[in-house]
Amino acid sequence: MNLVTDDLAVDLGTSRTRVFAKGRGVVVNEPSLLAYDLPSREVVAVGLEALELEGRASEDIQIISPLQDGVVADSTFAGKLLERYIRKARDGRSTITHRVLISVPADASDIEHYALRYAAREAGVSNVYFVNKGFVAILGSGVSVDDQRATMVVDIGAGTTTIAAMVHNHLIFTRTLRVGGNDMDAALIDMIKMNHNVLVGPRTAERVKIELGCALEVDQESSTNVKGRSTIAGNPEMAHVNSVEIHEAIDPIIGRIVTCVQDALEALPPEASADIYDRGFIIAGGTSLLSGLDERLSRDTELDVTQTESPQRAVIRGLGLLYENPLALRRAILRGDG
């Protein structure tokens, strides 16, 4: 009984890692964070526990995301992160994982594939299959693989923006922009430091983005308080930031995403363009929840924009659906081994 196998799928995101177990659904949904002791390099916390240490741990404890811009930045620690989450996904039910699907950008390089495979093997997995992130984002957004008309999905995550279009189980376009919500957070950190001489952490910047960030110019100014460390005196300090300066800080990143979508629309085949003109396109990913982003994309592309249900889970939903559709799985696989 201990040799029961699990088929798993992993959405290894810059911000969060989600693991799907065939027959059980999403069994892991935690931050892609890892805390380790600097002198010994031993892992002391992963996921939510590492998040709680962020900004509070001693200098000997380093807190990192082993993934940057949707790809592995540190293979060893990414492997340790995967190992913890795969063990958690198994939950004592099995000791063998038959195969693991991992979503990756279509333009991921050979070096990036190698880093992911190394990370998976560090986690004790030998049968690794990389699947096209754009394909599963479409599938997870509720699009039927048998749809005879073109559908386009823009998946805006923490580290990347993936644009993909599909007709009848075939991808006709895919492009990845290494820009996402984390870039907005970084822009807010820089803005608060420059305008208010206060240094804040990524969690505070993300909170500010969620509370007051808007992709459209704001008609009525609102504000919030942020706490951090004074860059002048070095002591704890509070700053008062408003929605206007927040919009101005993140607008260049939003502009890059809009431009990428416009370029993608221009690159579509004529008949597919006609379908998208009639149907509009779908947005997914956690950053798609930014206030006014759907309206901004609709305004600048002159198309209807629909946000998929639970946009943060579109990719992991799509990965899970691949196990129900062998043909779609074959179409989605970029490469694999084992």
C-alpha positions as CSV (number, residue, x, y, z in Angstrom):
1,M,0.0,0.0,0.0
2,N,2.9,2.3,0.6
3,L,3.8,2.0,-3.1
4,V,0.7,3.8,-4.3
5,T,1.7,6.4,-6.9
6,D,0.6,10.0,-7.4
7,D,0.5,12.0,-10.6
8,L,1.2,15.6,-9.7
9,A,1.2,18.9,-11.5
10,V,3.0,22.0,-10.4
11,D,2.5,25.7,-11.1
12,L,5.9,26.9,-9.9
13,G,5.2,30.6,-9.8
14,T,7.3,33.5,-8.9
15,S,4.9,34.5,-6.1
16,R,3.1,31.2,-5.2
17,T,3.5,27.5,-5.8
18,R,0.5,25.4,-6.4
19,V,0.5,21.6,-6.6
20,F,-2.4,19.5,-8.1
21,A,-2.7,15.8,-7.3
22,K,-4.7,13.7,-9.7
23,G,-8.0,12.7,-8.1
24,R,-7.6,15.1,-5.1
25,G,-7.3,18.5,-6.7
26,V,-5.1,21.4,-5.5
27,V,-3.3,20.1,-2.4
28,V,-0.7,22.9,-2.0
29,N,-1.1,26.6,-2.4
30,E,1.7,28.5,-0.6
31,P,4.2,31.3,-1.3
32,S,7.3,30.5,-3.3
33,L,9.5,31.5,-0.4
34,L,12.3,29.8,1.4
35,A,14.3,30.8,4.5
36,Y,17.7,29.5,5.2
37,D,20.5,29.9,7.7
38,L,23.3,31.9,6.0
39,P,26.3,30.2,7.8
40,S,25.1,26.6,7.4
41,R,22.8,27.1,4.3
42,E,20.2,24.9,6.0
43,V,16.6,25.5,5.2
44,V,14.7,26.7,8.3
45,A,11.3,27.5,6.8
46,V,9.3,27.2,3.6
47,G,6.2,28.9,2.3
48,L,3.9,30.5,4.8
49,E,6.4,30.0,7.6
50,A,9.1,31.8,5.6
51,L,6.6,34.6,4.8
52,E,6.1,35.2,8.5
53,L,9.8,35.6,8.9
54,E,10.1,38.2,6.1
55,G,11.3,41.5,7.4
56,R,11.5,40.1,11.0
57,A,14.3,37.6,10.9
58,S,17.9,38.1,12.1
59,E,20.7,38.9,9.7
60,D,21.8,35.2,9.6
61,I,18.4,34.2,8.1
62,Q,18.1,34.8,4.4
63,I,14.6,34.8,2.8
64,I,14.5,34.2,-0.9
65,S,12.3,33.2,-3.8
66,P,14.3,30.6,-5.8
67,L,12.2,31.7,-8.8
68,Q,12.5,35.0,-10.6
69,D,10.5,36.1,-13.6
70,G,8.8,32.7,-13.8
71,V,12.0,30.7,-14.0
72,V,14.4,29.1,-11.6
73,A,17.1,31.5,-10.3
74,D,18.6,29.0,-7.8
75,S,18.4,25.3,-8.7
76,T,19.4,23.9,-5.3
77,F,16.9,26.0,-3.3
78,A,14.2,25.5,-5.9
79,G,14.7,21.8,-5.5
80,K,14.4,22.0,-1.7
81,L,11.2,24.1,-2.2
82,L,9.8,21.5,-4.6
83,E,10.8,18.7,-2.3
84,R,8.9,20.2,0.6
85,Y,5.8,20.8,-1.4
86,I,5.8,17.4,-3.2
87,R,6.2,15.7,0.2
88,K,3.3,17.8,1.5
89,A,1.2,17.0,-1.6
90,R,1.8,13.3,-1.0
91,D,0.6,13.6,2.6
92,G,1.9,10.2,3.5
93,R,-0.4,8.6,0.8
94,S,2.4,7.5,-1.4
95,T,6.2,7.2,-1.7
96,I,6.4,7.3,-5.5
97,T,5.5,10.0,-7.9
98,H,4.9,8.5,-11.3
99,R,5.1,11.8,-13.2
100,V,5.0,15.5,-12.6
101,L,3.8,18.2,-15.0
102,I,5.4,21.6,-14.6
103,S,4.2,24.7,-16.4
104,V,6.9,26.8,-18.1
105,P,6.9,29.8,-20.5
106,A,7.0,28.6,-24.1
107,D,10.2,30.6,-24.7
108,A,12.1,29.1,-21.7
109,S,15.7,28.4,-22.7
110,D,17.6,25.1,-22.5
111,I,19.4,26.4,-19.4
112,E,16.0,27.2,-17.7
113,H,14.7,23.7,-18.6
114,Y,17.9,22.2,-17.1
115,A,17.5,24.2,-13.9
116,L,13.9,23.1,-13.5
117,R,14.8,19.4,-14.2
118,Y,17.6,19.7,-11.7
119,A,15.2,21.2,-9.2
120,A,12.7,18.4,-9.7
121,R,15.4,15.7,-9.4
122,E,16.6,17.4,-6.2
123,A,13.0,16.9,-5.1
124,G,13.2,13.1,-5.9
125,V,11.2,13.2,-9.1
126,S,12.6,11.5,-12.3
127,N,9.7,11.7,-14.7
128,V,9.3,15.4,-15.5
129,Y,7.2,16.9,-18.3
130,F,7.3,20.6,-19.1
131,V,4.0,21.9,-20.5
132,N,3.3,25.2,-22.2
133,K,2.0,27.7,-19.6
134,G,0.0,29.6,-22.2
135,F,-1.8,26.4,-23.2
136,V,-2.8,25.5,-19.7
137,A,-3.8,29.1,-18.9
138,I,-6.3,28.9,-21.8
139,L,-7.6,25.6,-20.7
140,G,-7.9,26.7,-17.1
141,S,-9.9,29.8,-18.2
142,G,-12.8,27.6,-19.2
143,V,-12.0,27.4,-22.9
144,S,-13.0,24.1,-24.6
145,V,-10.2,22.4,-26.5
146,D,-12.7,21.7,-29.3
147,D,-13.5,25.4,-29.8
148,Q,-13.4,26.0,-33.6
149,R,-12.9,29.8,-33.1
150,A,-9.8,31.6,-31.8
151,T,-9.5,32.4,-28.1
152,M,-6.8,34.6,-26.6
153,V,-5.8,34.6,-22.9
154,V,-3.5,37.1,-21.2
155,D,-2.2,35.6,-17.9
156,I,-0.6,38.3,-15.8
157,G,1.3,36.9,-12.9
158,A,3.8,38.1,-10.4
159,G,6.9,37.6,-12.6
160,T,5.6,37.2,-16.1
161,T,2.8,38.0,-18.5
162,T,1.9,35.2,-20.8
163,I,-0.2,35.8,-23.9
164,A,-1.5,32.8,-25.8
165,A,-4.1,32.2,-28.5
166,M,-5.6,28.8,-29.5
167,V,-7.9,27.3,-32.1
168,H,-9.2,23.8,-31.8
169,N,-6.5,22.4,-29.5
170,H,-3.7,24.1,-31.4
171,L,-1.7,27.1,-30.1
172,I,-1.4,29.6,-32.9
173,F,0.4,32.3,-30.8
174,T,2.3,32.5,-27.6
175,R,4.6,35.2,-26.1
176,T,6.0,35.8,-22.7
177,L,6.9,39.2,-21.2
178,R,9.1,39.0,-18.1
179,V,7.0,41.7,-16.3
180,G,4.3,41.3,-13.7
181,G,3.0,42.3,-10.3
182,N,6.4,42.1,-8.6
183,D,7.7,44.8,-10.9
184,M,4.9,47.0,-9.7
185,D,5.8,46.2,-6.0
186,A,9.4,47.1,-6.7
187,A,8.3,50.4,-8.4
188,L,6.2,51.2,-5.3
189,I,9.2,50.5,-3.0
190,D,11.4,52.9,-5.0
191,M,8.6,55.6,-5.1
192,I,8.1,55.5,-1.3
193,K,11.8,55.6,-0.7
194,M,12.3,58.6,-3.1
195,N,9.2,60.6,-2.1
196,H,9.0,59.9,1.6
197,N,12.5,58.7,2.6
198,V,11.0,55.5,4.1
199,L,12.1,52.0,3.1
200,V,9.3,49.4,3.1
201,G,9.3,45.7,2.3
202,P,7.6,43.8,-0.5
203,R,4.7,42.7,1.6
204,T,3.9,46.4,2.4
205,A,4.3,47.4,-1.2
206,E,1.9,44.6,-2.3
207,R,-0.7,45.7,0.3
208,V,-0.5,49.3,-1.0
209,K,-0.9,48.0,-4.6
210,I,-4.0,46.0,-3.6
211,E,-5.6,48.7,-1.6
212,L,-4.9,51.8,-3.8
213,G,-3.3,50.6,-7.0
214,C,-5.3,51.4,-10.2
215,A,-4.5,50.9,-13.8
216,L,-6.6,54.0,-14.7
217,E,-6.0,57.6,-13.7
218,V,-7.7,58.2,-10.4
219,D,-10.5,60.8,-10.3
220,Q,-10.6,61.0,-6.5
221,E,-7.5,60.9,-4.4
222,S,-7.3,58.4,-1.5
223,S,-4.4,57.6,0.8
224,T,-3.0,55.1,3.3
225,N,-0.2,54.9,5.9
226,V,2.8,52.7,5.4
227,K,5.4,51.8,8.1
228,G,9.0,51.1,7.5
229,R,12.5,52.3,8.2
230,S,13.7,55.9,7.7
231,T,16.4,56.2,5.2
232,I,17.7,59.3,6.9
233,A,17.6,58.5,10.7
234,G,17.4,54.7,10.4
235,N,14.6,54.5,13.0
236,P,11.0,53.1,12.4
237,E,8.9,55.7,10.6
238,M,5.4,56.0,9.0
239,A,4.7,57.7,5.6
240,H,1.4,58.8,4.1
241,V,1.1,57.8,0.4
242,N,-1.7,58.6,-2.0
243,S,-3.4,57.0,-4.9
244,V,-2.0,59.5,-7.4
245,E,1.6,58.8,-6.7
246,I,0.9,55.0,-6.6
247,H,-0.7,55.1,-10.1
248,E,2.2,57.2,-11.4
249,A,4.7,54.6,-10.0
250,I,3.0,51.5,-11.5
251,D,1.7,53.0,-14.8
252,P,5.0,52.4,-16.8
253,I,4.7,48.7,-16.0
254,I,1.1,48.6,-17.0
255,G,2.0,50.4,-20.2
256,R,4.5,47.6,-21.0
257,I,1.8,45.0,-20.5
258,V,-0.7,46.9,-22.7
259,T,1.9,47.3,-25.5
260,C,2.7,43.6,-25.4
261,V,-1.0,42.7,-25.7
262,Q,-1.4,45.2,-28.7
263,D,1.7,43.7,-30.4
264,A,0.2,40.2,-29.9
265,L,-3.1,41.2,-31.5
266,E,-1.2,42.6,-34.5
267,A,0.7,39.3,-34.9
268,L,-2.4,37.0,-35.0
269,P,-3.5,35.5,-38.4
270,P,-6.4,37.4,-40.1
271,E,-9.2,34.9,-39.4
272,A,-8.1,34.6,-35.7
273,S,-8.1,38.4,-35.5
274,A,-11.7,38.4,-36.7
275,D,-12.6,35.9,-34.0
276,I,-11.0,38.0,-31.3
277,Y,-12.6,41.1,-32.6
278,D,-16.0,39.4,-32.1
279,R,-15.2,37.7,-28.8
280,G,-12.7,39.9,-27.1
281,F,-10.1,38.2,-24.9
282,I,-9.7,36.7,-21.4
283,I,-7.4,37.9,-18.6
284,A,-6.1,35.6,-15.9
285,G,-3.4,35.6,-13.2
286,G,-3.2,37.2,-9.8
287,T,-2.1,40.6,-11.1
288,S,-5.2,40.7,-13.4
289,L,-7.1,41.6,-10.2
290,L,-5.5,45.0,-10.1
291,S,-8.3,47.6,-10.0
292,G,-9.2,49.0,-13.5
293,L,-6.8,46.7,-15.4
294,D,-9.6,45.1,-17.4
295,E,-11.0,48.5,-18.3
296,R,-7.5,49.8,-19.2
297,L,-6.9,46.8,-21.5
298,S,-10.4,47.2,-23.1
299,R,-9.9,50.9,-23.6
300,D,-6.5,50.6,-25.2
301,T,-7.3,47.6,-27.4
302,E,-10.9,48.6,-28.2
303,L,-12.0,45.0,-27.4
304,D,-14.1,43.3,-24.8
305,V,-12.1,42.0,-21.8
306,T,-13.4,39.2,-19.5
307,Q,-11.7,38.1,-16.3
308,T,-11.8,34.4,-15.7
309,E,-13.1,32.9,-12.5
310,S,-10.5,32.7,-9.7
311,P,-7.8,34.1,-12.0
312,Q,-4.9,33.1,-9.7
313,R,-5.8,29.5,-10.2
314,A,-6.2,29.4,-14.0
315,V,-2.8,27.7,-14.6
316,I,-3.2,25.0,-12.0
317,R,-6.8,24.4,-13.1
318,G,-5.5,23.9,-16.6
319,L,-2.7,21.6,-15.5
320,G,-5.3,19.4,-13.7
321,L,-7.5,19.3,-16.7
322,L,-4.6,17.9,-18.8
323,Y,-4.9,14.6,-16.8
324,E,-8.5,14.3,-18.1
325,N,-7.6,14.9,-21.7
326,P,-4.7,12.8,-23.1
327,L,-4.8,14.6,-26.5
328,A,-4.6,18.0,-24.9
329,L,-1.7,16.7,-22.7
330,R,0.2,15.6,-25.8
331,R,-0.4,19.0,-27.4
332,A,0.7,20.9,-24.2
333,I,4.0,19.0,-23.6
334,L,7.1,21.0,-24.6
335,R,9.5,18.3,-23.6
336,G,9.9,15.6,-21.0
337,D,12.0,12.7,-19.8
338,G,11.5,9.4,-18.1
